[in-house]
């Protein structure tokens, strides 16, 4: 979360800047490699496997199986 600078990796919303006291708390951590796909095995998570997302983008990524962060970010970029 500290490395995110208060921004969502998908939509780039600056939650810390807009809501200085509470914005960073609205960011969520997403596992790029779904933990459900590692069922039955013990897997160590690295920082490279984690993404910082706002609640909206996190929900979008989980809404469709195999929808990647890159696809969601690209759609936000087109609409901006």
N, C-alpha and C positions, 0 to 999 in steps of 0.2 A: 504494500500500500504506500509506503514511503517513496518508493521509486516511481510511482504513478504520477506524482505531482498533483494528486487530486483529480486526475482526468480518467475518463473511461477510455479504454483502448479501442473501442469500436466507434462510438459517435464523437469522441473527443470532448464531451461535455466537461466543463470545468466546475465540478461540484464544490470543490474547496473554495474557489474564487467567488462563486455565487452565494454560497451558504457557509461563510467562514467558520462558524462554530460547530456545524453539524454535517456539512457536505461530505467530508471524507468518510463518515460513518454510513453513508448511503451507498458506498461502493462495495462490491462483492468480489470474492475470489472464485474464479472458474478454472477447473482442471481441463486443459486442452485434450488430454487423453482421459476419457471418461473412466472413472474408477469402477463403474459397473462392468466395464469390459475386461477388467483385471480380476474378475471374480475367482476366488479360490487361491489367488497368488498374492504374496506380499510384495508390494511395490513401493519403492521410495520415490517421493515426489521431489522434483527439482524446481528451482525458481523458473526455469525455462518452460516448464509444463503448466505454469500458472498464468492467468490473465486477470487483470483488474477491469471489471465491467460495472456499469450502472445497472440497476435492477431491470430496467427495460431491455437493455441489450442482453443481459444474462438470460432473461426469459425468452427472448427471440432465439438465441442460440440453442436453448433446450427445446424449443417448440417443434422443431423439425429434426428428425434423426440425421446426424452427420452434417448439419449445417455448421459451417466453420465461422470462426470469428472474422476471418478475412472477407468472406462473402457479406456478412452483416456490415462490416466497416465500409466495403465498397459501395453498398447500397446507400449508406449515410452520405458518403462522399458525393455521389451523383445527385442526391437531393439537396445538397447545401448550395 
